[in-house]
Amino acid sequence: DPVWELFVDRLPPTVLINVYSSLIAVPIGIVLGIFAALKKNKWQDHFISTGVMIVISVPSFVYAFLIQYILCYKLGWFPLNMSKGYDYFSLKMFKSMLPAVISLSFGSIAGYTRGTRAELTEVLTGEFMLLARTKGLTKRQATTRHALRNAMVPIVPSILAEVIGLLGGSMILERLYGIFGIGELFISALNKKDYNVLMVDMALFTTISL
């Protein structure tokens, strides 16, 4: 079927952008969340929490415009649009993807930071942490062996849910950066009223979400 062939052709850029974004956002967000929780109610915590609120309040396409203007246009570090071709793992292609990846990462980093801080803060005040300390564990040992393990239980599923959100957000970014992925295909089909492509695209996103 030509429609499915079109989707197979457009899928790799979308998947790679979301994977790269997650690889950047997950470790940074979790580390910032842990740091904020350990520094609860101190200036570091207030600074990170304020930054998270600001970042979450701004749509990803705003960061896309700023990155395009500053990093791509003014400084010339990256190309304005993604390179054409199918060599997705080349250095040139990776560099051309970075502006979209960075734009997509901002909201995810803020989300992971907020979630990790909330969960770890709650776990650190639990009775089992007091028990661990009375058994002779240092604060670092109790945090790494018990608190982090328990705090990660709700965070790990949220990572999967965040990937679904990234797929939706990447639609606009693919359009802005000229990335020929399934997000850009959806916007194009919407403008052209190509209902066959729209239905397949919606079915694909629904299947991934489920």
C-alpha positions as CSV (number, residue, x, y, z in Angstrom):
1,D,0.0,0.0,0.0
2,P,1.5,3.4,-1.0
3,V,0.2,5.1,2.2
4,W,2.0,2.6,4.4
5,E,5.1,2.8,2.4
6,L,5.0,6.6,2.9
7,F,4.7,6.1,6.6
8,V,7.6,3.6,6.7
9,D,9.7,6.2,4.8
10,R,8.8,9.0,7.2
11,L,9.0,7.1,10.5
12,P,12.8,7.0,11.1
13,P,13.3,10.8,11.6
14,T,10.4,11.1,14.0
15,V,11.6,8.1,16.1
16,L,15.2,9.3,16.2
17,I,14.3,12.8,17.2
18,N,12.1,11.5,20.1
19,V,14.7,8.9,21.1
20,Y,17.6,11.5,21.2
21,S,15.4,13.9,23.1
22,S,14.6,11.3,25.7
23,L,18.2,10.3,26.0
24,I,19.0,13.9,26.9
25,A,16.0,14.8,29.0
26,V,15.7,11.7,31.2
27,P,19.2,11.9,32.9
28,I,19.3,15.7,33.2
29,G,15.7,15.9,34.5
30,I,16.2,13.1,37.1
31,V,19.6,14.5,38.3
32,L,18.1,18.0,38.7
33,G,15.1,16.5,40.5
34,I,17.3,14.6,42.9
35,F,19.4,17.6,43.6
36,A,16.4,19.8,44.3
37,A,14.9,17.2,46.6
38,L,18.1,16.9,48.6
39,K,18.3,20.7,48.8
40,K,14.6,21.1,49.8
41,N,13.6,24.6,50.7
42,K,17.1,26.0,50.1
43,W,17.9,28.5,47.4
44,Q,19.0,25.8,45.0
45,D,15.6,24.1,45.3
46,H,13.8,27.5,44.8
47,F,15.9,28.3,41.8
48,I,15.3,24.9,40.1
49,S,11.6,25.0,40.9
50,T,11.2,28.5,39.5
51,G,13.0,27.5,36.3
52,V,10.8,24.4,36.0
53,M,7.6,26.5,36.3
54,I,8.9,28.9,33.6
55,V,10.0,26.2,31.2
56,I,6.7,24.2,31.5
57,S,4.7,27.4,30.9
58,V,6.3,28.0,27.5
59,P,5.3,25.9,24.5
60,S,8.1,24.0,22.7
61,F,7.7,25.9,19.5
62,V,8.8,29.1,21.3
63,Y,12.1,27.4,22.1
64,A,12.3,26.2,18.6
65,F,12.1,29.8,17.3
66,L,14.7,31.0,19.8
67,I,17.1,28.2,19.0
68,Q,16.6,28.8,15.3
69,Y,17.3,32.5,15.7
70,I,20.2,32.3,18.1
71,L,22.0,29.0,17.5
72,C,21.2,28.5,13.8
73,Y,20.9,32.0,12.3
74,K,23.0,34.3,14.6
75,L,25.8,31.9,15.7
76,G,25.6,29.5,12.7
77,W,26.3,26.4,14.9
78,F,23.6,24.3,13.3
79,P,21.7,24.3,9.9
80,L,18.2,25.9,9.9
81,N,16.6,22.7,8.5
82,M,17.4,19.0,8.8
83,S,19.7,17.6,6.1
84,K,18.0,15.7,3.3
85,G,18.8,12.0,2.7
86,Y,18.5,8.7,4.4
87,D,21.9,8.5,6.2
88,Y,20.3,9.1,9.6
89,F,23.3,8.0,11.7
90,S,25.8,10.2,10.0
91,L,27.4,13.1,12.0
92,K,26.0,15.7,9.5
93,M,22.5,14.3,9.9
94,F,22.8,14.2,13.7
95,K,24.0,17.8,13.9
96,S,21.1,18.9,11.7
97,M,18.7,17.1,14.1
98,L,20.1,18.7,17.3
99,P,18.1,22.0,17.2
100,A,14.8,20.1,17.1
101,V,16.1,17.6,19.7
102,I,17.1,20.5,22.1
103,S,13.8,22.3,21.5
104,L,11.8,19.1,22.3
105,S,13.9,18.4,25.4
106,F,13.1,21.5,27.4
107,G,9.6,20.6,28.5
108,S,10.6,17.0,29.2
109,I,13.6,18.0,31.4
110,A,11.2,20.3,33.4
111,G,8.6,17.5,33.7
112,Y,11.1,14.9,34.9
113,T,12.7,17.4,37.3
114,R,9.3,18.2,38.9
115,G,8.2,14.6,39.1
116,T,11.5,13.3,40.6
117,R,11.7,16.1,43.2
118,A,8.1,15.5,44.3
119,E,8.5,11.7,44.6
120,L,11.9,11.8,46.3
121,T,10.9,14.5,48.7
122,E,7.9,12.4,49.9
123,V,10.1,9.2,50.2
124,L,12.8,11.0,52.1
125,T,10.3,11.9,54.9
126,G,9.0,8.3,55.2
127,E,9.4,6.3,58.4
128,F,11.5,3.6,56.7
129,M,14.2,6.2,56.0
130,L,14.3,7.0,59.7
131,L,14.6,3.2,60.4
132,A,17.4,3.0,57.9
133,R,19.3,5.8,59.6
134,T,18.9,4.2,63.0
135,K,20.3,1.0,61.7
136,G,23.6,2.9,61.1
137,L,23.3,3.8,57.4
138,T,24.6,7.2,56.4
139,K,22.3,9.7,54.7
140,R,23.9,9.0,51.3
141,Q,23.6,5.2,51.8
142,A,20.0,5.5,52.9
143,T,19.2,7.8,50.0
144,T,20.8,5.6,47.3
145,R,19.8,2.2,48.6
146,H,16.2,3.0,49.7
147,A,14.9,6.4,48.8
148,L,15.9,6.5,45.1
149,R,14.7,2.9,44.5
150,N,11.3,3.7,45.9
151,A,11.1,7.1,44.2
152,M,11.8,5.6,40.8
153,V,8.8,3.3,40.9
154,P,6.3,6.0,39.6
155,I,8.9,7.8,37.6
156,V,9.8,5.0,35.2
157,P,6.2,4.6,33.9
158,S,6.0,8.4,33.5
159,I,9.0,8.2,31.1
160,L,6.9,6.0,28.7
161,A,4.0,8.4,29.0
162,E,6.3,11.3,28.2
163,V,7.5,9.7,25.0
164,I,3.8,9.8,23.8
165,G,3.6,13.5,24.6
166,L,6.9,14.1,22.7
167,L,5.4,12.5,19.6
168,G,2.6,15.0,19.7
169,G,4.9,17.9,20.3
170,S,7.2,16.9,17.5
171,M,4.5,17.6,14.9
172,I,5.0,21.3,15.0
173,L,8.8,21.1,15.4
174,E,9.1,18.9,12.4
175,R,7.2,21.5,10.4
176,L,9.4,24.3,11.7
177,Y,12.7,22.5,11.0
178,G,11.7,20.9,7.7
179,I,12.0,17.4,9.1
180,F,10.2,14.9,6.8
181,G,8.7,12.7,9.6
182,I,5.2,11.5,10.4
183,G,4.4,14.7,12.3
184,E,5.1,16.9,9.4
185,L,3.2,14.4,7.2
186,F,0.2,14.8,9.5
187,I,0.2,18.6,9.2
188,S,0.6,18.4,5.4
189,A,-2.3,15.9,5.1
190,L,-4.4,18.2,7.3
191,N,-3.8,21.2,5.0
192,K,-4.4,19.1,1.9
193,K,-7.4,17.3,3.4
194,D,-5.9,14.0,2.5
195,Y,-8.1,11.8,4.7
196,N,-6.5,8.5,3.9
197,V,-3.1,9.7,5.3
198,L,-4.8,11.4,8.2
199,M,-6.7,8.2,9.3
200,V,-3.5,6.1,9.0
201,D,-1.5,8.7,10.9
202,M,-4.2,8.9,13.7
203,A,-4.4,5.1,13.9
204,L,-0.6,4.9,14.3
205,F,-0.5,7.5,17.1
206,T,-3.4,5.8,18.8
207,T,-1.7,2.4,18.6
208,I,1.5,3.8,20.0
209,S,-0.4,5.5,22.9
210,L,-2.2,2.3,23.7
